[in-house]
């Protein structure tokens, strides 16, 4: 490629530092034939600043290694040296001369070396232009609010599927309700310090969270016989604020509320150490907020044993006996609290165990999975990870675009879009496992997956709220608000994740049709999997929004319950993703709810869901999309007919409850669906708290600015734009003049009136105005409109043949009613033209101003 560089260049010819650097650069990429084999083919070391406090995750092929400190590798400004004989001498010479070291000609950020290999500096790995992840680079560790202490341990759990179904706990009625003792009579063995609650707000973040030495919050054991459990939750997605020992093997636990709020306690995830086997422990969570829970109908907590995982390859499993969900008797005058208590026996002595509300799926788990996709040479061809935006704390919100390359631009433009998202509520980790199953299938080599990638463009946001996931929130972001109530926000800086998501979908709708929008959630009060949709107001698409969920229930009959689905749009849900996208034009806009418990259907009746069950639903979503878009509409038609029958039965049931009879054959389809369907009060939702106090003024200012922008006329910014608009208007005038002049002359010869027929008038929408104008005909008032409001016909023959008259419709295809005469006295309420002219000169005006603004209506 470079003939002049095929022979080795002598060292003395490389006197210029820039030439020296370029020589090493070309040598590294193999442009020197004689020295290709001398260069290391291994990936260059990724070095970071020695003094930086950051930690990075080794991302080699998605494997998780321990956090590596920046002190292991360092980055220095180096000067290029590729001279084998004089390299050491130059290094020593420059190292002794501080002036040479500070020379801008010799400093470079492109060369890296470490303490073990100072002789052979290497080029930094170049940035990959078309992939967000570097195939060999490390991932940035999560960023935490500066108030949060974070332990320097990498928590990782293996994936495991129980060989036998895990059945619900069957209450006996004899379960104990422990009386809450509190720290007054107990011993605090674990407590977080300075947890930000309501009144505080997020200010800044950093990798590793709070600066300084990490305190040891657990109690100090007095000896090997001390059996006090050691609690910890200062890791990713962990949530436990306080543990109080109230008995030898009994503990009261207090969950931390969502950061910068005083509510939303449901998700828990913590670690215990120093266990004893064959001993019954009791744990009681004392500050849950929901009056109803699946724990009351048999749901069990999850437990993970570190020794079982390393020894027997056993992961998360359902454990617990004497499970009871009840109201807390302690009344502090505020909102009522509820308790969850259960007993458990640990399998080993001196074990490390974890408890969780559901299978955890952290931000680091997502990054490792996405890195494995980027490192896969096949999947990376049709799955492109990008950064949609940065969260409030500076963590990346990933956007995946999945589609097969198209052969022609026309084929690419014809593809419809499907948008999927998850984890807008950080404590609903079941949404991530469904998303994981979807991605596993759509990225596989299955013929169905290849077909889906051929005909669709998938836009996937696997984790909408990474900040909340990292800190262990249940429902909110670091703004202290539920993001799924603020999709209509104008505060881009305070709610960046959903602001950018909404605008991404808005731009996508301008390019192509969005066939489906699904947001994956979790539900804590209802079993099975179901969805919430939006009733279509269009008679053309009546019941069509229910076809997809009905098909999904047929594809997953033992998991998905169509009877639990609801399609009523409530006012309090106007800010949710599904309603906002539906109002933007996405007919099939859904929130898919997956239970934290299990199934009450089919072969999986009364069993807990596993990770594989949730993954399989991701596959069923793909399968249902294919059925939904099958060119053979047999399945679609059958589902529509079945939906009509189900709706008839529901209507009959509703009226029977009121003791009324209704003729379903005649008028059942005219009954509003919102009157038939109950509200979604059973949804696992929270009312919007509005904006925090420090954001109210900002929101008001932005709303006022938006109103001003709408009222102001948009000006052309550049001379080029003004010239283009002037040329366009000139060509339009010439074209109109050429078309209209022969028509007008023909009309003069035949004596035809050139007054435009009212079939082309823009009639007002208010029918009272129309009646007033029509009644004025009897008084002799002329209703002749100004030409600025006429729809000028393009066909000159139409002008010659049509006679002036009025019609009750705006459609030019309807016949006119010529029997109505002009009204003499009442003046028409039509807008005046800017250039009024006498009646006899109107035809001339049309010829001089043929480019007046034309309004067209279907």
Secondary structure, DSSP 8 states (H G I E B T S, - for coil): --GGGSS---GGG--SHHHHHHHHHHHHTT--GGGTTTS--S-------TT---EEE--GGG-----EEGGGS----------TTTHHHHHHHHHH-HHHHT-TTT--SSEE--TT--SS-EE-----TT-SS-SSS-EE--EEETT-B--S----------SS--B-----S---------TTTSEEEEE-SS---TT-----EEETBS-S-----S----STT----EEE--STT-B--EEEEEETTEEEEE----TTSS------EEEEES--BT-EEEEEEEEE--S--GGGGT--EEEEEHHHHHHH----EEE-EEEEEEE-S---SSS--EEEEEEEEBSSTT--EEEESS----HHHHHHHHHHHHH-TTHHHHEEEEEEEE-TTS-EEEEEEE----SSHHHHHT-EEEEEEE-SSTT-THHHHHHHHHHHHHTS--HHHHHHHHHEEEEEES-S-HHHHHHT-SSB-TTSSBGGG-TT---TTTSHHHHHHHHHHHHHHHHS-EEEEEEEEEESSS-SEEEE------STTTTGGGHHHHHHHHHSTTTB-STT-B----GGGTTSHHHHHHHTT-SSEEEEEEESSEE-SGGGBTEE--HHHHHHHHHHHHHHHHHHT-SSTHHHHHHHHHHHHHHHHHHHHHHHHTT----HHHHGGGS-HHHHS--STTSS--------HHHHHHHHHHHHHHHHHHHS-----SHHHHHHHHHHHHHHHHHHHHHHHHHHHHHHHHT------GGGB---S-HHHHHHHHHGGGGB------GGGB---S-HHHHHH----B-SSS-TTS--BTT----BSS-------SS---GGGHHHHHHHTTTS------
